[in-house]
Amino acid sequence: MALETPVINITYKRGDSRAIVFVLSDSATGTALDLTGYTLPVLAVNSEATPVDITNQLFTVSGVIDADPTTGRISFSPTTTDSDQNPGTYFYDAQIIDPNSGKLTFVAGEFTIEQDIAKD
């Protein structure tokens, strides 16, 4: 089985709370990765592309593996507080712990926050 770390850029409206969903798949076969035994998915957003620590981390979001782990689906739901950041381009990655306690970064990229219009 091969698993690549793709670069996927995300655009998100300031103050939104919609889910961000990833489907992990085997790059050789295209089939969904069975996440049985995987734990602790987390998505972290930082103002630096190559941070040395968490000083400039804007927020982290714990993820949820689909009730059927064979779908390969992981959802992250930032709160409105998480995404209430100054509009701009930031950086993120998402990781998960595999059944052998290994850390796997399964996606990374730019996380752009756009100005929202509606104010309530």
C-alpha positions as CSV (number, residue, x, y, z in Angstrom):
1,M,0.0,0.0,0.0
2,A,1.2,3.5,-0.9
3,L,0.1,6.7,0.8
4,E,1.2,10.0,-0.6
5,T,1.0,13.3,1.3
6,P,-0.9,15.6,-1.1
7,V,-0.9,19.3,-1.1
8,I,-4.4,20.6,-0.9
9,N,-5.1,24.3,-0.5
10,I,-8.1,25.3,1.6
11,T,-10.1,28.5,1.3
12,Y,-12.3,29.3,4.3
13,K,-14.5,32.3,5.2
14,R,-13.7,34.1,8.3
15,G,-16.0,33.0,11.2
16,D,-17.4,30.0,9.4
17,S,-17.7,26.6,11.0
18,R,-18.3,24.2,8.1
19,A,-16.6,20.8,8.2
20,I,-13.5,20.1,6.3
21,V,-13.6,16.5,5.0
22,F,-10.7,14.4,3.7
23,V,-10.9,10.9,2.3
24,L,-7.6,9.0,2.6
25,S,-7.0,6.6,-0.2
26,D,-4.3,4.2,-1.4
27,S,-2.4,6.1,-4.2
28,A,-1.6,2.8,-5.9
29,T,-5.2,1.4,-6.1
30,G,-7.4,4.5,-5.4
31,T,-9.3,2.6,-2.8
32,A,-10.3,4.2,0.5
33,L,-7.8,3.6,3.3
34,D,-9.2,1.5,6.1
35,L,-8.7,3.7,9.2
36,T,-9.6,0.9,11.7
37,G,-7.2,1.3,14.6
38,Y,-6.1,4.9,13.6
39,T,-6.6,7.6,16.3
40,L,-6.2,11.2,17.2
41,P,-6.6,13.1,13.9
42,V,-5.6,16.7,14.2
43,L,-5.4,19.7,11.9
44,A,-3.1,22.6,12.8
45,V,-3.1,26.1,11.2
46,N,0.0,28.2,11.6
47,S,1.1,31.6,10.3
48,E,4.5,30.2,9.3
49,A,5.2,27.6,6.6
50,T,8.0,26.0,8.5
51,P,7.4,26.6,12.2
52,V,9.9,25.5,14.8
53,D,7.4,25.4,17.6
54,I,3.7,26.3,18.3
55,T,4.3,30.0,19.0
56,N,2.6,31.2,15.8
57,Q,-0.1,28.4,15.7
58,L,-3.5,30.0,15.1
59,F,-5.6,27.0,16.1
60,T,-5.9,23.2,16.1
61,V,-8.9,21.1,15.4
62,S,-9.4,17.5,16.5
63,G,-10.9,15.3,13.8
64,V,-13.5,12.6,13.7
65,I,-13.0,9.4,11.8
66,D,-16.2,8.2,10.0
67,A,-18.3,5.7,12.0
68,D,-17.4,3.2,9.2
69,P,-13.6,3.5,9.2
70,T,-13.3,1.6,5.9
71,T,-14.5,4.8,4.1
72,G,-11.2,6.6,4.9
73,R,-13.2,9.7,5.8
74,I,-12.0,12.2,8.4
75,S,-13.9,15.4,9.3
76,F,-12.5,18.5,11.0
77,S,-15.0,21.2,12.2
78,P,-13.3,24.5,13.1
79,T,-15.4,26.6,15.5
80,T,-16.4,30.2,14.6
81,T,-13.8,31.3,17.1
82,D,-11.1,29.2,15.4
83,S,-11.7,30.7,12.0
84,D,-12.2,34.3,13.3
85,Q,-8.7,35.2,12.1
86,N,-7.4,38.1,10.1
87,P,-7.9,37.4,6.4
88,G,-4.8,36.1,4.8
89,T,-2.9,33.0,3.7
90,Y,-1.7,30.7,6.4
91,F,-0.4,27.1,6.4
92,Y,-1.8,23.8,7.7
93,D,-1.2,20.1,7.9
94,A,-3.3,17.2,9.3
95,Q,-1.9,14.2,11.0
96,I,-3.2,10.9,12.4
97,I,-1.7,8.1,14.5
98,D,-1.6,4.8,12.8
99,P,-2.3,1.4,14.5
100,N,1.4,1.0,15.3
101,S,1.6,4.4,17.1
102,G,3.3,6.0,14.1
103,K,2.4,9.6,13.2
104,L,1.2,10.1,9.6
105,T,0.9,13.6,8.0
106,F,-1.7,12.9,5.3
107,V,-2.2,16.4,3.9
108,A,-0.7,19.8,4.0
109,G,-1.1,23.1,2.1
110,E,-2.1,26.7,2.4
111,F,-5.1,27.7,4.5
112,T,-6.6,31.0,3.2
113,I,-9.0,32.9,5.3
114,E,-11.3,35.2,3.3
115,Q,-13.1,38.2,4.7
116,D,-16.8,37.5,5.4
117,I,-19.5,39.9,4.5
118,A,-22.4,39.0,6.8
119,K,-22.0,40.2,10.3
120,D,-24.2,38.7,13.0
